[in-house]
Amino acid sequence: MSVRLMVVDDHRLLAEALASALKLRGHRVLAAAAPSGGAAELVISRAPEVCLLGTATPAEPGVFDPVVRIKREKPQIAVVVLGPVPSPRGIASAFAAGASGYVRHDERIEGVERAMVKARAGEAAVAPQLLSQSFAELLNPAAEPDDEGARLLQMLTPREVEVLVRVAEGEDTRLIAAGMRIAPSTARTHVQRVLMKLGVGSRLEAAALAARTGLLERVGGTGG
């Protein structure tokens, strides 16, 4: 059953990859966007049945303000949040803002699709195991939660961090080389080292890992 949807994520590569996968499964994607701001206006203007809204920081204050505005102005739009394994506060904030579902960034495409269909039907779309993982934190809080983003950041040199940010923004080897004023062969070597250090096999996996752990939010963009 085809769904008319939008994919909105701060990381363009992730938005476009997910949009492409859903198009191949027969869904009508109105837009795949990575707005630095104005996400709510974009969704309201296109009026999809479902909006997939990505975030790397579900517990941050104000992160779900776009959801509040979308539901206030276009309550018929179902919003499904894509994010990391949330804390109880994060998942509660998503639903309190009006979201219809919450799906992990690393969920299989079939899981994303099921959540979209359920949300469009007016049902809560959240996997039972995700709720269990989230609320387990209330029962067994970690004294020193492992900060995977900080650990990954320590593994990379400043130049490799810049390469990762550019990869996440969808730049190919030629653009990375031009932006960093290095030879394409050098840029290619940096990319391979980043993939090796992160333990992933592709640029898309590297971008997804960086987004999921909040690593990109720590270092910001490339600044042009």
Residue pairs with C-beta under 8 A, 6 or more apart in sequence:
1 117
2 26
2 27
2 28
3 27
3 28
3 49
3 50
3 116
3 117
3 120
4 27
4 28
4 30
4 48
4 49
4 50
5 22
5 27
5 28
5 29
5 30
5 48
5 49
5 50
5 51
5 52
5 116
6 29
6 30
6 31
6 32
6 33
6 42
6 43
6 46
6 48
6 50
6 51
6 52
7 15
7 16
7 18
7 19
7 22
7 29
7 31
7 32
7 33
7 51
7 52
7 54
8 15
8 31
8 33
8 34
8 35
8 39
8 42
8 43
8 51
8 52
8 53
8 54
9 15
9 18
9 33
9 34
9 52
9 53
9 54
9 82
9 211
10 34
10 35
10 36
10 54
10 55
10 56
10 211
11 34
11 54
11 168
11 169
11 207
11 211
11 216
12 32
12 34
12 169
12 170
13 167
13 168
13 169
13 170
13 203
13 204
13 207
14 54
14 105
14 168
14 204
14 207
14 208
14 211
15 32
15 33
15 34
15 54
16 32
16 170
17 204
18 32
18 52
18 82
18 109
18 112
19 29
19 32
20 32
21 109
22 29
22 109
22 112
22 113
23 29
25 109
25 113
27 113
27 116
30 46
30 48
31 42
31 46
33 39
33 42
35 42
39 53
39 66
40 65
40 66
40 69
40 70
40 73
43 51
43 53
43 66
43 70
43 74
43 77
44 69
44 70
44 73
44 74
44 77
47 74
47 77
48 77
49 76
49 77
49 78
49 120
50 77
50 78
50 79
50 80
50 116
50 119
50 120
51 70
51 77
51 78
51 79
51 80
52 80
52 82
52 112
52 116
53 66
53 67
53 79
53 80
53 81
53 82
53 99
54 81
54 82
54 83
54 105
54 211
55 63
55 64
55 81
55 82
55 83
56 83
56 84
56 105
56 211
56 212
56 213
56 214
56 216
56 217
57 63
57 83
57 214
57 217
58 64
58 81
58 83
58 84
58 86
58 87
58 90
58 91
58 93
58 94
58 102
59 86
59 87
59 89
59 90
59 93
63 93
64 81
64 93
64 94
64 96
64 97
64 99
65 97
67 79
67 81
67 94
67 97
67 98
67 99
68 97
68 98
70 77
70 79
70 98
71 77
71 79
71 97
71 98
78 100
78 101
78 116
78 119
78 120
78 122
79 98
79 99
79 100
79 101
79 119
80 99
80 100
80 101
80 102
80 103
80 112
80 115
80 116
80 119
80 125
81 94
81 99
81 101
81 102
81 103
82 103
82 104
82 105
82 107
82 112
83 90
83 94
83 102
83 103
83 104
83 105
84 104
84 105
84 212
84 213
84 214
85 104
85 130
85 133
85 134
86 94
86 102
86 130
86 134
87 134
87 137
88 134
88 135
88 137
88 138
90 134
91 102
91 126
91 130
91 131
91 134
94 102
95 102
95 124
100 118
100 119
100 122
100 123
100 124
100 125
101 115
101 118
101 119
101 124
101 125
101 126
102 125
102 126
102 130
103 111
103 112
103 115
103 125
103 126
103 127
103 130
104 127
104 130
105 208
105 211
105 212
106 208
106 212
107 115
107 127
111 127
114 125
115 125
115 126
116 125
118 124
118 125
119 125
148 213
149 213
149 214
149 215
149 217
149 218
150 218
152 198
152 209
152 210
152 213
152 215
153 161
153 215
153 218
153 219
155 197
155 198
156 164
156 194
156 197
159 180
159 190
160 190
160 193
160 194
160 197
161 219
162 180
162 222
163 176
163 180
163 187
163 190
163 191
163 194
164 194
164 198
164 206
164 210
164 215
164 216
165 210
165 216
165 219
165 220
165 221
165 222
166 175
166 176
166 179
166 180
166 222
167 176
167 191
167 194
167 203
167 206
167 207
168 206
168 207
168 210
168 211
168 216
169 221
169 222
171 179
173 184
173 187
173 188
173 191
174 184
176 187
176 190
176 191
177 183
177 184
177 186
177 187
179 222
180 187
182 190
191 203
194 206
195 201
195 202
195 203
195 205
195 206
198 205
198 206
198 209
198 210
200 206
200 209
209 215
210 216
